[in-house]
Amino acid sequence: MRRSLIAAVLLLVLLLSRPVGAAPGSARFVAPDRVVQGEPFLVELLLPFEPDRAELRWLGRSQPLRAEPLADGLWRLRALAGTTASHPAGKEIVAFRVEADGRTWSFPWQIEIGAKAFPESRLTVPEKMVVPPDEVRSRIEAEGRRVAQALARSQEEILWALPLHRPVKGIVTCPYGWRRVYNGKPRSPHSGVDLRAAVGTPVGAVAAGVVVLAEEHYFAGNVVYVDHGGGVLSAYGHLSRIDVGPGQPVKAGQTVGLAGATGRVTGPHLHLGLFLQGRHADAVPLFEADEKALLEGREGLEVSLR
Ligand SMILES: [Zn+2]
């Protein structure tokens, strides 16, 4: 009798001590159904438990993410993603992947990428501005590799916040995605946005982050790359002066350098690059929209966890 009571108590203790983290419940996934080429978008997953590991999968890239606790006991995963201006129109899948207590869940969502008509800008410039001389080719390639390395990694803790800080007050002089034709030869679409800025204008980081590159490049001149976490990075090109170094944390709006006309430019301006999950995207929509606005009107999907 006593033995069976002990067994019953032990069983009860065992049942109660089972990890309850991955207990069935439901998750909520909110994402857009449709965006256009180059348009940044926000995806969000609310979980009833804290995941041991989480990541976002988008266009063949996996980005580790750290969940953030909400006041009501839920945990939130959020990510910014986007496509480049030249990404083919069609359907793509964005997915969160979550691990907890040895179990794995995948949350896929289909997004339609709509075509956007980007204007064309035709410019006649000195030929040496279009075709770099042979002696700098290996330098350009080495710089490209360093940038690719910097963009391949992003820390899992999210430091960015919306709306993004506008790095300088100046107007947009060349929008993102414009198809530039120099001396009759088409070049790749504009990978960032050019903002008017006189030489010496302080350039503020679009969000908090950590500097990952601060150096002089052939095309971008003095350039600073900042990792804002969760697959979001920004770049500031053609600076006349760099005020930060690799590994240095920066706050939103903190000066990373002064605007200038270094590298391949026709005049002083700030070239701002925004990279989401390894792809460049248009930063301008994120100067205005906060997270609520980006998720507004999205119905979301309730997914039961089994
Ligand atoms: Zn530019």
Residues whose N, C-alpha, C, O or C-beta is under 5 A from the ligand:
A	BS01	ZN	G192 V193 D194 H271
